[in-house]
Amino acid sequence: MTGHSFKRLCVAFSACFCCAGGLSAESNNANTDRIMNEKLNLTQEWDKVFPESGKVDHRKVSFRNRYGITLAADLYVPRKAAGKLPAIAVSGPFGAVKEQSSGLYAQTMAERGFLAIAFDPSYTGESGGEPRYVASPDINTEDFSAAVDYLSTRDDVDPERIGIIGICGWGGMALNAAAIDTRIKAAVTSTMYDMSRVNANGYFDAMDAGARYELRQRLNAQRTADAKNGSYALAGGVPDALPADAPAFMKDYYNYYKTERGYHKRSLNSNGGWNVTSALSFMNMPLLAYSGEIRSAVLMIHGEKAHSRYFSEDAFKKLKGDNKELMIIPGASHVDLYDNQAGVIPFNKIEQFFQEHLK
């Protein structure tokens, strides 16, 4: 593959990753408002990319964030659970939906005794918000805090024992949420992306100030075009076809999002992708500016062979305190931590971490 072709593919993937039924959702009282609460149309059937567990009870729920956007979530509760439980909110990967990786993580943690939710971020999946397919470092960080609002007000949750898990791009959002929300007692990031960094600098920090200026010009020209058209152009998800010599990490994305393994009809990465202009706010707003002030426990997990490993390693260097840990999974790629096809997601370690810090 030529350098130009590689760069073109990286830009396409950077754009994509940087940015049926009428089941009524259970809504927590604190967030229910007949005027402001957006009506969601949630599927009734089990439409996840992973099998349903017989060890947990599942149902759809909804809650509203501080910007008035109603979020849809899957709630997983351990069977025969009693009393107030520790709780975990999960989201990610960036451009995925709750029926993919985050749902698997949430269901697995519920099997291990935690009440867990996997939610669709604002503007995506079954969650509300217009226009569709927009990402925002502020609003998407708020989505995690809104999930904490919801969990804190449940009768079966101990509000002093709430943690979060962020996968891929939502790993950076999770760290940002942990920096601002003191109710989050423990945070796990899995195969983390720093979305501000990858949007501003490109993959592997390949962009300089001149390249950033050219990108801003293109994105702002797109804003003008969108305003004229009255609609928002999409960047495109994972391509329907890759060249044979595409980099390994791009093939990994394809093998998850575009095949039966992980494809979902509502997933941005599996289909049309984010709005082109979503990258603008990330370029100008560093997500991890105050991560060094996180006092709660953090576990960062990444694959040894992941192209994105540098995001976790560099973010970990900013963290302070003896309750922070970086775990590198030998031989694992970025996408190996999306599902457990390779059997490398360290669920035992994640369970141990939350048991220790949510007590």
LINHU-V828462 format. One record per residue. PHI is phi in radians with two decimals (NA if undefined). PSI is psi in radians with two decimals (* if undefined). BURIAL is 1 if it has 16 or more other ideal C-beta (glycine too) atoms within 10 Angstrom, else 0. Layout:
BEGIN
phi->(PHI | PHI)
psi->(PSI | PSI)
burial->(BURIAL | BURIAL)
END
This chain:
BEGIN
phi->(NA | -1.27 | -1.04 | -1.15 | -1.15 | -1.08 | -1.10 | -1.11 | -1.15 | -1.10 | -1.10 | -1.08 | -1.26 | -1.08 | -1.13 | -1.30 | -1.74 | -1.52 | -2.21 | NA | 1.46 | -2.28 | -1.18 | -1.36 | -1.56 | -1.19 | -2.18 | -1.30 | -1.03 | -1.13 | -1.88 | -1.62 | -2.50 | -1.11 | -1.53 | -1.64 | -1.25 | -1.28 | -1.37 | -1.86 | -1.90 | -1.85 | -1.19 | -1.60 | -1.36 | -1.32 | -2.17 | -1.39 | -1.59 | -2.26 | -1.22 | -1.33 | -1.54 | -1.52 | -1.68 | -2.35 | -1.71 | -2.25 | -2.79 | -1.49 | -2.39 | -2.52 | -2.75 | -1.94 | -1.56 | -1.22 | -1.72 | 1.43 | -1.59 | -1.53 | -1.80 | -1.74 | -2.53 | -1.73 | -1.76 | -2.10 | -2.16 | -1.00 | -1.08 | 1.09 | -1.21 | -2.40 | 1.36 | -1.54 | -1.77 | -1.19 | -2.31 | -2.39 | -1.88 | -2.22 | -2.66 | 1.97 | -1.16 | -1.23 | 1.62 | -1.72 | -2.21 | -1.14 | -1.40 | -1.85 | -1.03 | -1.10 | -1.14 | -1.08 | -1.07 | -1.12 | -1.09 | -1.13 | -1.19 | -1.17 | -1.04 | -1.76 | 1.85 | -1.78 | -1.33 | -2.42 | -2.21 | -2.01 | -2.08 | -1.46 | -1.11 | -0.87 | 1.29 | -2.33 | 0.98 | -1.58 | -1.30 | -1.48 | 1.88 | -2.26 | -1.26 | -1.34 | 1.15 | -1.86 | -2.01 | -2.63 | -1.06 | -1.34 | -1.13 | -1.30 | -1.19 | -1.03 | -1.00 | -1.12 | -1.15 | -1.13 | -1.12 | -1.17 | -0.92 | -1.06 | -1.11 | -1.10 | -1.72 | -1.40 | -1.18 | -1.72 | -2.09 | -1.46 | -1.15 | -1.59 | -2.30 | -2.10 | -2.23 | -2.40 | -2.24 | -2.06 | -1.90 | 0.98 | -1.07 | -1.40 | -1.15 | -1.12 | -1.10 | -1.12 | -1.10 | -1.12 | -1.15 | -1.12 | -1.26 | -1.82 | -1.91 | -1.28 | -1.32 | -1.40 | -1.56 | -2.78 | -2.33 | -2.06 | -1.97 | -2.16 | 0.84 | -1.19 | -1.90 | -1.64 | -1.19 | -1.14 | -1.15 | -1.23 | -1.30 | -1.41 | -1.98 | 1.34 | -1.08 | 1.03 | 0.97 | -1.41 | -1.63 | -1.86 | -1.07 | -1.13 | -1.14 | -1.10 | -1.10 | -1.09 | -1.15 | -1.05 | -1.03 | -1.13 | -1.20 | -1.29 | -1.11 | -1.16 | -1.01 | -1.08 | -1.09 | -1.09 | -1.11 | -1.19 | -1.42 | 1.26 | -2.65 | -1.94 | -1.20 | -1.69 | -1.37 | 1.62 | -1.49 | -1.08 | -1.01 | -1.21 | -2.53 | -2.08 | -1.13 | -1.05 | -1.73 | -1.07 | -1.00 | -1.03 | -1.20 | -1.23 | -1.13 | -1.09 | -1.04 | -1.05 | -1.16 | -1.60 | -1.36 | -1.90 | -2.12 | -1.01 | -0.98 | -2.44 | -1.08 | -2.46 | -1.13 | -1.71 | -1.29 | -1.09 | -1.16 | -1.37 | -2.31 | -1.53 | 1.41 | -1.40 | -1.03 | -0.96 | -1.42 | -1.04 | -1.16 | -1.00 | -1.17 | -1.16 | -1.08 | -1.88 | -2.31 | -1.09 | -1.20 | -1.77 | -1.03 | -2.03 | -1.12 | -1.17 | -1.74 | -1.19 | -1.69 | -1.32 | -1.28 | -2.37 | -2.08 | -1.91 | -2.09 | -2.62 | -1.44 | -1.04 | -1.68 | -1.22 | -1.08 | -1.63 | -0.95 | -1.08 | -1.09 | -1.20 | -1.09 | -1.27 | -1.13 | -1.10 | -1.08 | -1.46 | -1.31 | -2.23 | 1.88 | -1.51 | -1.81 | -2.04 | -2.54 | -1.96 | -2.04 | -1.78 | -1.55 | -0.99 | 1.31 | -1.47 | -1.63 | -1.03 | -1.32 | -0.99 | -1.63 | -1.37 | -2.33 | -1.86 | -1.03 | -1.54 | 1.19 | -2.00 | -1.15 | -1.44 | -1.07 | -1.09 | -1.15 | -1.09 | -1.05 | -1.04 | -1.07 | -1.22 | -1.07 | -1.27 | -1.83 | -1.99 | -2.29)
psi->(2.34 | 2.77 | -0.65 | -0.73 | -0.73 | -0.78 | -0.71 | -0.74 | -0.71 | -0.71 | -0.74 | -0.77 | -0.58 | -0.73 | -0.67 | -0.61 | -0.24 | -0.96 | * | 2.47 | 2.97 | 0.81 | 2.23 | 2.42 | 2.50 | 2.34 | 2.39 | 2.51 | -0.64 | -0.45 | 0.14 | 2.21 | 2.08 | -0.45 | -0.77 | -0.42 | 2.08 | 2.37 | 2.16 | 2.58 | 1.80 | 2.46 | 2.55 | -0.57 | 2.76 | 1.91 | 0.57 | 2.89 | 0.10 | 2.73 | 2.63 | 2.40 | 2.48 | 0.03 | -0.10 | 2.75 | 2.45 | 2.47 | 2.87 | 2.49 | 2.93 | 2.75 | 2.84 | 2.46 | -3.13 | -0.22 | 0.15 | 0.18 | 2.27 | 2.20 | 2.47 | 2.48 | 2.71 | 2.21 | 2.24 | 2.13 | 2.30 | 2.39 | 2.43 | 0.42 | 2.55 | 2.61 | -2.96 | 2.19 | 2.69 | 2.59 | 2.65 | 2.33 | 2.35 | 2.45 | 2.78 | 3.04 | 3.08 | 2.03 | 0.05 | 3.11 | 2.95 | -0.26 | -0.07 | -2.25 | -0.78 | -0.63 | -0.68 | -0.80 | -0.80 | -0.80 | -0.71 | -0.70 | -0.57 | -0.65 | -0.41 | 0.22 | 0.04 | 2.47 | 2.29 | 2.56 | 2.51 | 2.17 | 2.63 | 2.23 | 2.86 | 2.46 | 0.10 | 2.85 | -2.34 | -0.04 | 2.83 | -2.95 | 2.32 | 2.53 | 2.89 | 2.70 | 0.70 | 2.45 | 2.59 | 2.23 | -0.57 | -0.99 | -0.67 | -0.47 | -0.73 | -0.58 | -0.70 | -0.77 | -0.60 | -0.64 | -0.65 | -0.69 | -0.88 | -0.87 | -0.67 | -0.44 | 0.04 | 2.44 | -0.41 | 0.25 | 2.40 | 1.94 | -0.20 | 0.03 | 1.15 | 2.29 | 3.02 | 2.69 | 2.20 | 2.25 | 2.39 | -2.19 | -0.45 | -0.09 | -0.77 | -0.69 | -0.66 | -0.76 | -0.72 | -0.69 | -0.72 | -0.51 | -0.50 | -0.45 | 1.80 | -0.13 | -0.32 | 1.95 | -0.31 | 2.48 | 2.41 | 2.30 | 2.40 | 2.16 | 0.94 | 2.45 | 2.46 | 1.75 | -0.51 | -0.79 | -0.79 | -0.55 | -0.66 | -0.58 | -0.17 | 3.04 | 2.42 | 0.45 | 0.72 | -0.24 | 2.46 | -3.05 | -0.65 | -0.77 | -0.65 | -0.72 | -0.74 | -0.69 | -0.74 | -0.72 | -0.81 | -0.74 | -0.66 | -0.55 | -0.64 | -0.63 | -0.79 | -0.78 | -0.72 | -0.72 | -0.69 | -0.67 | -0.34 | 0.34 | 2.93 | 2.16 | 2.48 | 2.56 | -0.33 | 2.47 | -2.66 | 2.29 | 2.64 | -0.37 | 2.49 | 2.60 | 2.67 | -0.51 | 0.40 | 2.59 | 2.68 | -0.66 | -0.54 | -0.65 | -0.65 | -0.76 | -0.79 | -0.79 | -0.36 | -1.00 | -0.44 | 0.10 | 3.02 | -0.42 | -0.76 | -0.01 | 2.40 | 2.46 | -0.40 | -0.06 | 2.23 | -0.77 | -0.50 | -0.26 | -2.00 | -0.16 | -3.02 | 2.86 | 2.44 | -0.72 | 0.01 | -0.48 | -0.40 | -0.88 | -0.61 | -0.61 | -0.49 | -0.06 | 1.66 | 2.14 | -0.65 | 0.45 | -0.59 | 0.37 | -0.43 | -0.20 | 0.10 | 2.12 | -0.40 | 2.96 | 2.50 | 2.31 | 2.10 | 2.22 | 2.33 | 2.69 | 2.47 | -0.65 | 0.10 | 2.37 | -0.43 | 0.09 | -0.61 | -0.47 | -0.83 | -0.75 | -0.74 | -0.67 | -0.66 | -0.59 | -0.43 | -0.33 | 2.63 | 2.60 | 2.76 | 0.12 | 0.43 | 2.45 | 2.42 | 2.16 | 2.05 | 2.16 | 2.02 | 2.28 | -0.08 | 2.52 | 3.12 | -0.90 | -0.32 | -0.44 | 0.10 | -0.79 | -3.11 | 0.54 | -0.66 | -0.08 | 0.52 | -0.09 | 2.13 | 1.15 | -0.57 | -0.75 | -0.74 | -0.76 | -0.82 | -0.74 | -0.84 | -0.62 | -0.65 | -0.67 | -0.10 | 1.04 | *)
burial->(0 | 0 | 0 | 0 | 0 | 1 | 0 | 0 | 1 | 1 | 1 | 1 | 1 | 1 | 1 | 1 | 1 | 1 | 1 | 0 | 0 | 0 | 0 | 0 | 1 | 0 | 1 | 1 | 0 | 0 | 1 | 0 | 0 | 0 | 0 | 0 | 1 | 1 | 0 | 1 | 0 | 1 | 0 | 0 | 0 | 0 | 0 | 1 | 1 | 1 | 0 | 0 | 1 | 0 | 0 | 1 | 0 | 1 | 0 | 1 | 1 | 1 | 1 | 1 | 1 | 0 | 0 | 0 | 1 | 1 | 1 | 1 | 1 | 1 | 1 | 1 | 1 | 1 | 0 | 0 | 0 | 0 | 0 | 0 | 1 | 1 | 1 | 1 | 1 | 1 | 1 | 1 | 1 | 1 | 1 | 1 | 1 | 1 | 1 | 1 | 1 | 1 | 1 | 1 | 1 | 1 | 1 | 1 | 1 | 1 | 1 | 1 | 0 | 1 | 1 | 1 | 1 | 1 | 1 | 1 | 1 | 1 | 1 | 1 | 1 | 1 | 1 | 1 | 1 | 0 | 0 | 1 | 1 | 1 | 1 | 1 | 1 | 0 | 1 | 1 | 1 | 1 | 1 | 1 | 1 | 1 | 1 | 1 | 1 | 1 | 1 | 1 | 0 | 1 | 0 | 0 | 1 | 1 | 0 | 0 | 1 | 1 | 1 | 1 | 1 | 1 | 1 | 1 | 1 | 1 | 1 | 1 | 1 | 1 | 1 | 1 | 1 | 1 | 1 | 0 | 1 | 0 | 0 | 1 | 1 | 1 | 1 | 1 | 1 | 1 | 1 | 1 | 1 | 1 | 1 | 1 | 1 | 1 | 1 | 1 | 1 | 1 | 1 | 0 | 0 | 0 | 1 | 0 | 0 | 0 | 0 | 1 | 0 | 0 | 1 | 0 | 0 | 0 | 1 | 0 | 0 | 1 | 0 | 0 | 0 | 1 | 0 | 0 | 0 | 0 | 0 | 1 | 0 | 1 | 1 | 1 | 1 | 1 | 1 | 0 | 0 | 1 | 0 | 0 | 0 | 1 | 1 | 0 | 1 | 1 | 1 | 1 | 1 | 1 | 0 | 1 | 1 | 1 | 0 | 0 | 0 | 1 | 1 | 1 | 0 | 1 | 1 | 1 | 1 | 1 | 1 | 1 | 1 | 1 | 1 | 1 | 1 | 1 | 1 | 1 | 1 | 1 | 1 | 0 | 1 | 1 | 1 | 1 | 0 | 0 | 1 | 0 | 0 | 1 | 0 | 1 | 1 | 1 | 1 | 1 | 1 | 1 | 1 | 0 | 1 | 1 | 1 | 1 | 1 | 0 | 1 | 1 | 0 | 0 | 1 | 1 | 0 | 0 | 1 | 0 | 0 | 0 | 1 | 1 | 0 | 1 | 1 | 0 | 1 | 0 | 0 | 1 | 1 | 1 | 1 | 1 | 1 | 1 | 1 | 0 | 0 | 0 | 0 | 1 | 1 | 1 | 0 | 0 | 0 | 1 | 1 | 0 | 1 | 1 | 0 | 0 | 1 | 1 | 0)
END
